[in-house]
Amino acid sequence: MKLIQCCEKQGIFIFIGLIVLLFPFFNTYYLAAAFVGVALLFSVLSPGSSAFSFFARESDIKAGKLISLIQLFFTIAFLMTISLVVGHNKFPLFIIGAAFAITTFGDGVADTINILDKTKETGYTQNEKYYSAKSSIIFLISGSLYAFVAGTWISGFTLKVPLGMLFFLAVIGAITGALLESMITTDDNIVIPFGSAMVMWLFYLFGYNVDTVYLLQALVFSFVLGYLAYKARIADISAMLSATLIGVVIIISSDKDKYIGWVLFSILLAFFLLGSLFTRYKYHYKLVRGIAEGKGGVRGYKNVFSNSLAGLTLAVAYGIFPAHGQVLLAGYLGSVATACGDTLASEIGETYKGEPRMITTFKKARPGTDGAISNLGEAAAFFGAFSIAILAFFLIRNDFILMIAAAAGGFIGTNIDSVLGATLQQKGYLSNNGVNLFATISGAIIAGLLYYSMGS
C-alpha cells in the first residue's frame, strides 16, 4: 500500500508539470506572480490538512512543509523574473518551460523508478533518493522528450525557434538535470530547474542548431561509453553523466567539421582510459601504503570536470572561432596532455621505491605528498603527455609542430600541477580538483603559445 502511495505522490508531481502548457496564454509578469502566490500558499498549508496530504511526498512529511513544491515554484518565478529583466528574446519563456518540464516529468519519473528499484532490492518502501543507471537513463529520455514537447508548444505561440535547436536544448537540459540529480541529495527542485535552464540559455545564446540525427549519434555514443565505464567500475553515475554531457558538447561543437569533433572526444576518452588503467596499476600496493585513489579508483563528476573543463571550453571555442582553430586545437591537446601526464605521474610515481622530493625545495618527502616528484613520476608524466600528442598526430593532421606543442604543454602543465600541489594545495587554498583545473588551463595556455610561436 505504501509503495502505491509513493508512486501516486510522484504521479501528482509529474501531473503538475502540465501547467507548462498554460505558459503561452499568460503574460510572463502574471505567470511569475502566480507562481510566487502558489508557493506562498503551499508554505502555509498545515501538515494536518487534506491539501497537504494530497501533495506531500515523504520528504515533505518529514520537513512538515511542502518543501519540494515551494522550492520549485519559487525557482520558476525567479527564472521568469530574469526573463522579464533581460527580455523575452534573450531569455525566452520556452527555456523556462522546458526546465519546468525536465524537473517535474524527468525527475518525477526517475524518482518513481528509484522507489521501485529500492523496494525491489531491499523490500523497504521509502520515497528517497536512490540512484541507478537505469533511473538516469529514464530521466534523460523522459526529460528530453517532455522538455522538447513543452518547448515546441510554448515557442509555437511566442518565439519561433527551429526544431533542431529546440531538440538540442531539450537534450542538453535533460543531461544537465540528470547530472545534477545524481550529484545532490537535497534542494533538487531548486538546483535542477535552475541549472538546466542556465545551460539551455547559454547554448541558446550561442545559437546552436544541430542536426537531430547527428545529435542523437553523439548522445548515444557518449552515453554508451559512459555507461560502459560505469559498468567497469571506472566511473560512478555522476561521472557517467558528466562524460555524456561533455562528449555531446565536444562532438557537436565542431558541427562544420564533424570529424574533428569525434577526434577531440576520442582523445579525451583515451586520457580517461589510460588514467583508469594506471589507477589500478599496483593498486593493492598503493592501498597498503595509504596513497591509493579512493573508492577503488572509481571516478566521480569532480574528477571528470576538473580534468575536462579547460578542454571543453576550448573545443566550444574551436567551433565558434575557426580562424584561430589551430591555436585553440593546440590548447585543447595541451590541456588533455596535462591531465593525462598528471594522472600517470601520480599513479605510477606513487609506486616509486625510493623517497620522492618536493618540487619546490627538493627535500625528501613521504610518497603521496602533494607536490612530491620522482624520476619515475617525471618519466610517467612525459609518457602520458606524449601519448596524447602522438595520438593527435596520427588522428588529426600529421602536424609535427602541433605534436611538440601538445607534449611540451602537457609535461610543463603536469609540473605546474606539482608546484600548485606543493604550495596552494598544502596550504588549503586549493583542493586536488582545483589544482587539476588550474594545471590543465596552464598546459593549454603553454601549448597554445608554443604552437603560435613555432608556427608563425
N, C-alpha and C positions, 0 to 999 in steps of 0.2 A: 504494500500500500504506500509506504514511504517513497519507494522508487517511483511510483506513478505520480505522486505529488511533486517530487523533484523535477521530473520531466515536464509536468504541467506548468510549473513555475518558469522553466526555460522556454516553454511554448508561449507563455504570456509575454516574456521578454522579447522573443522573436516577433510576435504579433505587433508589438509596439513599433517595430521598425516600419510598419506600413504607413505610419504617419508621414514618412518621407514623400509619399505620393501626393500629399496636400501642399508640398512646398511651392510648386509653381503658381498656385492660385492666391497667394497672400504676399503682401509687401514684406520684405525682409525685416523691417523695423517691427512690424506687428508679430512676425514669427518669433523674433528674439524675445520680445516682451512676453509672448505666450509661453515660451519655454522657461523663462525665469519664473513666471507665475505658477506654472505646473510644478516646477522644482520646489518652490516655496510651499505649495500645497502638500506635496509629498513630505516635506520636512516637518509639518505639524500634525501629520496623521498619528494617532495614538496606536501603540502596538496591540492594543486590545480591540481595535476597530475592525469591521469586516473588510473595509477597503485595504487596510494594512495587510491583513491576512491574505487577501487576494493577490497582491503584488509582491509580497515579501518572499525572497529566497532565504536560504538558511543563513547566509552571511548577514542579511538584513535583520533576521530574527535575533541573532547574537548581538548585533550592534544596537538593536532597539529602534532603528530608523531604516527607512528605505534608501540606504546609503548609495546603492548602485544606481538607482534611477535618479536620485538627486544629483549625483556627480555627472551622469550622462547628460541630463537636461541643462545643467549649468554650463557644461563644456560646449555643447552645441550652441547655446545662447552666446557664449563668448566668441566662438568662431563666426557666428553671424554678425556680431559687433565688429569684428575685424573686417569682414566683408563690407559693412556699411562705411567704415572709416577709409579703407583703401580703394573702394569702388568695386562694383559687381564685375566689371570687365577684367580687373586684375585678380580678384579672388572670387570667382563665380560661385553661385549657390549650388550648382551641381556637385562641386567638390565636397561641400559640407554634407549634402545629402548622401553622397557615396560613403563618406566617413561614418555617418549615422547608420547606414545600411551594413557596413562592414562590422560595426560594433554589435548591433542587435542581431543580425542574421548570422554573420560569420562566427562571432564569439558565442552567440546563443546555441548554435548547432554544435560547435566544438565542445562547449561545456556539457551539453547533453551526452555526447559521446564519452567525455571524461567520466561522467557519473556512471554510465552503463559499464564502461571498462573497469572502473574501480569496484563496482558492485560484483561484476563477474570474477574479478581477481580475488577479492577479499570477502565477499558476501556481506559487506557492510555498506549500507547506503548512506552517503553523505554528499551534500552539494558543495563540494570543494574542488579546488584546482588539482588536477591530476593529469600531467602532460604525457602525451604519447605521440609517436609519429603519425598514427592514424588520425587522431583528432586534429593535428596540424594540417594534414592533407585536406581534411574536411573543411577546416577553417579557410584554407586557401581557395578551394574550389567554390564553396558556398558564398564566401565573402566576395570573391571576384565576380561571380555571376550576378548576385543581387546588387552589388555596387554598380555594375555595368548597366543593369536594368534601371536602377534608380537614377544614375547619371544621365542615361539616354532620355528617360522620361522628363526629367527637370530641364535639361538643355533643349529639348524639343519645344518647350514653351518659353524659354528665357534666352539663352545664348547658344546659337548654333555652333556645334563642335563636331569635327569629323569622328566617325565611329571608331576609326583606328586609334585615335588619341584617347577617346573615352575608354576603350577596352584596355589600352596600355596603362592608363591611370588607375583603372579599377584593379588590375593585376598587381601593380606596384603598391597600391594602397593596401590590398589584402595581404601581400607578403609582409609588409611592414607591420600590419596589425597582428598577424600570426607570430611574427618575431617578438613583438612587444609582449604578447600574451605569454610567451614562453619564458620571458625574462623577469616578469613581475608577479607578485602574489596578491598585492593589494592595489587599490586605485586604478584598476584596469579600465574602468569606464571613464576615466579622465585621460589616461595615457594613450589608449588605443585610438579613440576618435581624434584626439589632438595630434598624435604622432602620424597617423595615416593621412590626415588632412594636410599637414605641413609638407609631407613628402610628395603627395599628389600636387599640391600647389607649386612646389619647387619645379617639378618636371613640366607642369603646365606653363610656367613662365619661360622655360627653356623651349617650349613649342614642340615637344616630341610628338611625332605622329608615325608610329612604327607599323609596318606591315604585320597584320594579325598572325599570319602563318609563321613568319619569321620570329615574332614574339613568342608564340607557342613552342616553337622549336627550342628557343633559348631557355624558356621556362622549364620545359620537360628535361632538357639536357642538364641544366644546373641543378634542378631538384633531384633528379635520379642520382647524380654524382654525390650530392649532399646526403641523400638517403643511404647510399652505399657506405659512405664514410661513417654515418651513424650506426649502421648495422655492424660495421667492422670495429666499432668502439674507438674510432679515431676522433669522432665529434659527438657532442651531445645535441639535443633538439635545437637549442638556441643557435649553435654553430651551424647545424644543418640548414636552418632557415636564413641565417646570415650569409652563408655561402650561396644560397639560392638567390637572394636579393642582389648580392654583389655580382654574381655570374650574369644575371639578366641585364643589369645596368651596363656592365662592361661589354657584353656581346652586342647589345643594341646601340651602344654609344657610337659605334663606327658603322652606322647603317649604310653609308655611302661606299664603304669598303668592308663588306661583310666578312671577308677572310681574316682581316686584321683583328676584328672583334673576337672571333673564335680563338685566334692565336694568343691574344693577350690573356684571355681567361685560361687557356691551356697552360700558359707559362706560370700563372699564379697557382693553378692547380698542381703543377709539378713541384712548386715550393711546398705546398701543404703535404703532398705525398712524401717528399724527401724528409720534411720535418717530422712527420708522423713515424716514418720508418726508423729514423735515428733517435727519436724519443724512446723507442722500445729497445734500442741498442744497449745491451748490458743493463737492462732496466733493474733487474734484481740487485746487481752490484751497486747501482746508484741509490736504490731504495734502502739498502742496508746502511749506506753511508749518510742517509738522510738528506740527499740532494736530488732525488728523483722528482719529476713532474708529478703534480698531484692528480688525483682521480684516475690513476692508472695510465696517465698520458692522454686522457680524453680532453679535447679542446672545447672551450666554450666561446660564446659570442665575443667576449672581451678580447680574447686572443686573435680571433678572426679579424675583427675591426681594427685593432691596434696595428696589425701587420699589413692590412689591406687598404686602409683608408686613404693613404697617400696615393697608392696605385689607382684606386677607384677614381679619385679626383682627377688624376692625370689622364686616365682613359676617357673620362667625360670631356675633358678639355681637348683631347686629341680630336674628338668628333666635332667640337664647336669651333676650334681654331686650326683648320687644316694647313694654313700657311706656316704654322710653327710645328707641324706634325712630327718632324724628325727629332727636334729637341725634346718635345713632350714625350715621345716614344723612348728616348734615352733616359729621361727622368723616371718613366714608368718602370723600365727594366732595372734602373739603379735602385729603386725602392724595393722591388721584389728580390733583387740580388742581396740587398742588405738584410731583409727578413730571413732569407734562406741562409746566408752566411752566419747571421747571429744565432739562429736556431741550431745549426750544425756545430758551431763553435761551442755553444753551451752543452749540447747533448753528448758530443764526442769529447770535448775538452774536460768534462767532469769525470771522465774515466782515466785521466792522466794520473800515473802512479806517483809522480813527484809532487812537489809543492808549487802551486802557481804563484804568480807575483802580481801585485796591484799595478794596473796600467799607469797610474798617476805617480807612484813612488818607487815602483819596482821592489817593494818589500814583500817578503813571503807572506802568503795568506792561506787560509783554510780553503779546500776545494769547495766550490759552490758559492764563494763570496762574490757579491755584486762588484763587478769591475776587475776581477782577477782574471789573468790571462796566462796561457802556457804555449809552448811551441806546438803541441798537439792541437790546441784550440785555434791558434792562428792558422795552422795548415787546414783545419776543417773549415774555417771561415773563408779562406781562399777557394777551397774546393766548392763550397756552397755557392759563393758569388759567381765563380767561373762556370759552374754547371748551368745557372740561369742564363749567363751570357752566351755560352756556346749553343744552348738550345735556341735562343733567339736568333743567333747567327744562321742556323740552318732553316728555321721556320719563317723568317721574315725576308731579308733581302741580301743575305751573304755580305753584310756591311761590316767590314773588319773594324772600322773606327767605332761603330755602334757597340760592337762586342767588347772592345777595350774599355770604352767609357762605362758600360754597364758593370763590367767586372771590377774596375777600379772604384767606381762609386759604391758598389756593394761591399767591397773589402774595407774601404775607408769608413763607410757608414757603420759597419759592424764594430769597428774600433771606437767610433764616436759613441756607440751604444755602451761600450765598456767604460768609457770616460764618464758618461752620464750616470751609469750604474755606481761607479766609484764615488761620485760626488753627490748629485742631486737625489739619487735613489737612497743612498745610505743615510742621507740627512732627512729623509722623509718627505722631500718636496715633490717627488715623482714616484708613482708606482711602477712596477715592471711593465705594465701595459703602456703607461705614459712614456717610459723610456723607449719602448719599441716604436711608438708613433713618431717621436721626435727623431729617432735614428733613421727610420725609413724616409722621413722628409729630408733629412740631411743627405742620405745616399742618393735620393732623387735629384736634389739640387746639384750635388757634385757631379753626378753622371751627366746631367743636362749641360752644365757649364763646360765639362771636358769635351763633350761632343761638339758643342758650339765652337770652342776654341780650336779644336783639331780639324773640324770640318769646314771652317771658314777660311 
